[in-house]
Amino acid sequence: MKSLKLTIKFKSPLGSLLLSDTIFGHFCWEYRDIFGEDRLKELLTNFETKPFIVFSDGFIKDTLPMPFLKPKSLDEMKEFFLKSDKSADYYSEAKNLKKVRFVDLDFLDDMKGDLELFALYNHIHEPSTKTVHFIRNSVNRITNTVHEGLYSTVETFYDEPVDVYAKYDENRIDVATVKRVFISIGVFGFGRDKSTGKGRFKLVDIKEEPEILTRKSSRSFISLSSGVPDEDCEVLYGRTFTKFGKHGRAPVLKNPFKNPVILFKSGSVFKFKNKKDVYGKALRASSYPGHYHSAYILPLFVDVEE
């Protein structure tokens, strides 16, 4: 499989998380609208064993997700921050380190030996994104009246560009097609409330064969996607979450809800048995035939401290 790095710039706030499975779903629906349902079905042939494309989550430009690494003891934390002139408040520093979401991409250039937690301390990236809670009324669309009670929604404003990585089967889809579909997604919007203008973006750059996806490792990788491990990898350190997915487009008129699935977050670390382009699975989380939930994992090969 060949590799891509797509850089996008949001022009409006985003109502949904930039997760790999959601990106894949948008890609498929937009591909269908452009090229037709038969072409999409052809692409999805053997998807459970051979995906035509696998995406990463979306990350602030030139950053990666903070990996889940071997925990450090309080004594180790204190010793480290003593050397960093932060011994007076090492406990707060240790707590803040656990909250970090992104690290600068250049930590890969400074790596010496196996990756461990303290090696990332000087590469922490503080994103300039802003998360805003909006209070809204519930409206009955039949009677066009407001219900009693309010509800809250969350929107994220991105000041910085966002990177999305992908690996694709060059025998089934090409770069020009991927670019065309992403441009179309950006025009019509991504995620929740895109019909009201949310999630619109511009594709500002597309780079083939980015260096980080060609890295080599002898035993482990960091997941760049939200996914489920397959039999060729096992989790070393990670965290899961439950995804309550929804369908897009036509099925919404019948049943918009998918079955919930448990996914590992991007940044989870896995030990692999056999080296592959991608790991993970395609899940059948839908009651509609031919619909897949992409739980494939895009790996960043890095040896980590065990």
Residue pairs with C-beta under 8 A, 6 or more apart in sequence:
1 54
1 167
1 168
1 169
1 170
1 277
1 278
2 167
2 168
2 170
2 208
2 209
3 165
3 166
3 167
3 208
3 209
3 210
3 213
3 214
4 165
4 166
4 167
4 168
4 175
4 178
4 206
4 207
4 208
4 210
5 163
5 164
5 165
5 166
5 205
5 206
5 207
5 210
5 213
6 163
6 164
6 165
6 166
6 178
6 182
6 203
6 205
6 206
7 61
7 161
7 162
7 163
7 164
7 203
7 204
7 205
7 206
7 207
8 58
8 161
8 162
8 164
8 182
8 186
8 201
8 202
8 203
8 204
9 158
9 161
9 162
9 201
9 202
9 204
10 157
10 158
10 162
10 199
10 200
10 201
11 200
11 201
11 202
12 189
12 197
12 198
12 199
12 200
13 132
13 155
13 156
13 157
13 198
13 199
14 155
14 156
14 157
14 158
14 190
14 191
14 198
14 199
15 153
15 154
15 155
15 156
15 191
15 192
15 193
15 194
15 198
15 199
16 22
16 190
16 191
16 192
16 199
17 57
17 191
18 57
18 58
18 162
18 164
18 190
19 57
19 58
19 226
19 243
20 54
20 55
20 56
20 57
20 224
20 225
20 226
20 227
20 266
20 294
20 296
20 298
21 225
21 226
21 227
21 243
21 245
21 263
21 293
21 294
21 295
22 190
22 191
23 55
23 57
23 58
23 164
23 190
24 53
24 54
24 55
24 294
25 245
25 248
25 294
26 185
26 190
26 191
26 248
27 53
27 55
27 181
27 182
27 185
28 40
28 44
29 248
29 249
30 181
30 184
30 185
30 188
31 39
31 40
31 43
31 177
31 181
32 39
32 40
33 184
34 180
34 181
34 184
41 290
43 52
43 172
43 173
44 52
44 290
44 292
47 282
47 292
48 281
48 282
48 292
50 169
51 169
51 278
51 282
51 294
51 296
52 168
52 169
52 172
52 173
53 166
53 167
53 168
53 169
53 173
53 178
54 166
54 167
54 168
54 225
54 278
54 280
54 294
54 296
54 297
54 298
55 164
55 165
55 166
55 225
55 294
55 298
56 164
56 165
56 166
56 224
56 225
56 266
56 298
57 65
57 164
57 224
57 225
57 226
57 266
58 162
58 163
58 164
59 65
59 102
59 162
59 163
59 164
59 224
60 102
60 125
60 127
60 129
60 158
60 160
60 161
60 162
60 163
61 160
61 161
61 162
61 163
62 104
62 105
62 106
62 163
63 102
63 103
63 104
63 105
63 125
63 127
63 163
64 102
64 103
64 105
64 107
64 212
64 222
64 224
64 300
65 101
65 102
65 103
65 222
65 224
65 265
65 266
65 267
66 100
66 101
66 102
66 103
66 120
66 124
66 267
67 103
67 115
67 120
67 222
67 237
67 267
67 268
67 269
67 302
67 304
68 237
68 238
68 239
68 265
68 267
68 268
68 269
69 115
69 116
69 117
69 120
69 237
69 269
69 304
69 305
70 116
70 117
70 237
70 304
70 305
70 306
71 117
72 80
72 94
72 117
72 118
74 91
74 94
77 90
77 91
77 93
77 94
78 87
78 90
80 90
80 118
80 121
81 87
81 90
81 93
81 94
82 90
84 121
86 93
97 117
97 121
97 124
100 120
100 124
101 127
102 124
102 125
102 127
103 120
103 123
103 124
103 125
104 123
104 124
104 125
105 212
106 123
107 119
107 120
107 123
108 212
108 215
108 302
110 119
110 123
111 119
111 302
112 119
113 303
114 303
114 304
114 305
114 306
115 302
115 303
115 304
115 305
116 304
116 305
127 160
128 159
128 160
129 156
129 157
129 158
129 159
129 160
130 156
130 157
130 159
131 154
131 155
131 156
131 157
132 154
132 155
132 156
132 157
133 152
133 153
133 154
134 152
134 153
134 154
134 155
135 150
135 151
135 152
136 150
136 151
136 152
136 153
137 146
137 147
137 150
138 146
138 147
138 149
138 150
138 151
139 145
139 146
139 147
140 146
140 147
153 192
153 193
155 198
161 204
162 201
165 210
165 212
165 213
165 224
165 298
166 178
166 298
167 213
167 277
167 278
167 298
168 178
175 206
175 208
178 206
179 203
179 206
182 203
182 206
183 203
185 201
186 200
186 201
186 202
186 203
187 200
188 194
188 200
189 195
189 197
189 198
189 199
189 200
190 198
190 199
190 200
190 201
191 198
191 199
192 198
192 199
193 199
194 200
212 300
213 298
213 300
215 300
215 301
215 302
216 301
217 301
217 302
217 303
218 303
219 271
219 272
219 303
220 236
220 269
220 270
220 271
220 272
220 301
220 302
220 303
220 304
220 306
221 233
221 269
221 270
221 272
221 279
221 299
221 300
221 301
221 302
222 267
222 268
222 269
222 299
222 300
222 302
222 304
223 238
223 264
223 265
223 266
223 267
223 268
223 269
223 270
223 297
223 298
223 299
223 300
224 266
224 297
224 298
224 299
224 300
225 266
225 280
225 296
225 297
225 298
226 241
226 243
226 263
226 264
226 265
226 266
226 295
227 263
227 264
227 279
227 280
227 281
227 294
227 295
227 296
227 297
228 261
228 262
228 263
228 264
228 280
228 281
228 283
228 295
228 297
229 235
229 264
229 270
229 279
229 280
229 297
230 279
230 280
230 281
231 273
232 272
232 273
232 274
232 276
232 279
233 270
233 271
233 272
233 273
233 279
233 297
234 270
234 271
234 273
235 264
235 268
235 269
235 270
235 271
236 269
236 270
236 271
236 304
236 306
237 268
237 269
237 304
238 264
238 265
238 267
238 268
238 269
238 270
239 264
239 265
239 267
239 268
240 262
240 263
240 264
240 265
241 262
241 263
241 265
242 260
242 261
242 262
242 263
243 260
243 261
243 262
243 263
244 257
244 258
244 260
245 257
245 258
245 259
245 260
245 261
245 285
245 293
246 252
246 256
246 257
246 258
247 255
247 256
247 257
247 258
247 286
247 288
247 291
251 286
251 288
251 291
255 287
258 285
258 286
258 293
259 285
259 286
259 287
260 285
261 283
261 285
261 293
261 295
263 295
264 297
269 304
270 279
270 297
270 299
271 306
272 279
272 299
275 301
276 299
278 296
278 297
278 298
278 299
279 296
279 297
279 299
280 295
280 296
280 297
281 295
281 296
282 292
282 293
282 294
282 295
282 296
283 292
283 293
283 294
283 295
284 291
284 292
284 293
285 293
286 292
286 293
